[in-house]
Amino acid sequence: MRQTFLTDRKFIAYWLFNIGLGIPTPYVLIYLIFGFYGFMSPPTMQARYMAAGVLCVYLLVWFIGNYMCLRKEDRGTKFGMLALSLLPLAISSFISFKIIASISS
């Protein structure tokens, strides 16, 4: 019973991390688009570097957070759950984007 509870707690942390990381995803993507392509004028090199830095930090948080949640799993489970982590991330970012769109309009 105790072993099952610890395993469940680990996977709950995994799902909550990916859902929580999906909330700022639309902000990151909007910042990346405006940083690389500009909004009203062509972007400066500093804006492009800032956008690339935000992308690198976001990907590092995603990878390290998932690795920390799944550090005691075998390699096949790690790769499978890392690929599966895009699903709750995409769902929560879509909901977050819809909330942003409804508030801003």
Legacy VTK file of the C-alpha trace (Angstrom):
# vtk DataFile Version 3.0
C-alpha trace
ASCII
DATASET POLYDATA
POINTS 105 float
0.000 0.000 0.000
2.750 2.460 0.910
4.713 1.692 -2.266
1.650 2.425 -4.405
1.040 5.724 -2.604
4.609 6.904 -3.236
4.357 5.978 -6.914
1.026 7.793 -7.221
2.447 10.867 -5.536
5.332 10.941 -8.013
3.000 10.796 -11.018
0.690 13.409 -9.492
3.711 15.715 -9.195
4.549 14.954 -12.842
1.052 15.854 -14.059
0.814 18.958 -11.885
4.221 20.177 -13.053
3.286 19.855 -16.726
-0.139 21.423 -16.248
1.402 24.255 -14.248
4.106 24.781 -16.872
1.449 25.009 -19.557
-0.094 28.122 -18.002
2.714 30.548 -19.018
3.259 28.826 -22.388
1.103 31.276 -24.434
3.012 34.205 -22.958
6.318 32.565 -23.904
5.133 31.815 -27.441
3.769 35.336 -27.960
7.056 36.775 -26.672
8.990 34.499 -29.034
6.930 35.527 -32.055
7.226 39.244 -31.294
10.895 38.882 -30.407
11.903 37.066 -33.589
9.610 38.773 -36.100
8.853 42.124 -34.475
5.498 43.691 -33.755
5.231 47.033 -35.535
8.781 47.202 -36.865
11.643 44.817 -37.601
13.151 43.420 -34.392
16.521 44.416 -33.052
19.248 41.885 -32.451
18.783 42.301 -28.704
15.098 41.341 -29.024
16.033 38.250 -31.004
18.625 37.216 -28.425
16.135 37.789 -25.607
13.565 35.633 -27.382
16.122 32.870 -27.922
17.124 33.111 -24.256
13.507 32.799 -23.138
13.105 29.720 -25.336
16.249 28.131 -23.875
15.182 28.834 -20.281
11.686 27.480 -20.949
13.025 24.274 -22.513
15.508 23.801 -19.660
12.767 24.193 -17.049
10.595 21.716 -18.961
13.335 19.116 -19.338
14.849 19.414 -15.848
11.433 19.494 -14.161
10.307 16.349 -15.949
13.636 14.685 -15.228
13.293 15.481 -11.523
9.771 14.026 -11.453
10.856 10.858 -13.278
14.401 10.370 -11.967
13.756 6.924 -10.443
12.040 5.448 -13.503
13.756 3.262 -16.066
14.909 4.734 -19.373
11.948 3.598 -21.472
9.454 5.058 -19.032
11.393 8.337 -18.884
11.362 8.763 -22.661
7.705 7.778 -22.921
6.596 10.103 -20.153
8.760 12.910 -21.546
7.000 12.542 -24.899
3.631 12.303 -23.138
4.337 15.477 -21.166
3.498 17.524 -24.243
-0.163 16.500 -23.924
-0.995 18.138 -20.552
1.298 21.014 -21.510
-0.626 21.634 -24.743
-4.049 21.282 -23.101
-3.294 23.678 -20.267
-1.633 26.177 -22.612
-4.678 26.098 -24.911
-6.986 26.788 -21.965
-4.676 29.549 -20.782
-4.655 31.080 -24.262
-8.449 31.005 -24.394
-8.593 32.793 -21.043
-6.126 35.409 -22.310
-8.176 35.896 -25.493
-11.463 36.230 -23.629
-10.034 38.749 -21.166
-8.340 40.873 -23.830
-11.362 41.132 -26.126
LINES 1 106
105 0 1 2 3 4 5 6 7 8 9 10 11 12 13 14 15 16 17 18 19 20 21 22 23 24 25 26 27 28 29 30 31 32 33 34 35 36 37 38 39 40 41 42 43 44 45 46 47 48 49 50 51 52 53 54 55 56 57 58 59 60 61 62 63 64 65 66 67 68 69 70 71 72 73 74 75 76 77 78 79 80 81 82 83 84 85 86 87 88 89 90 91 92 93 94 95 96 97 98 99 100 101 102 103 104
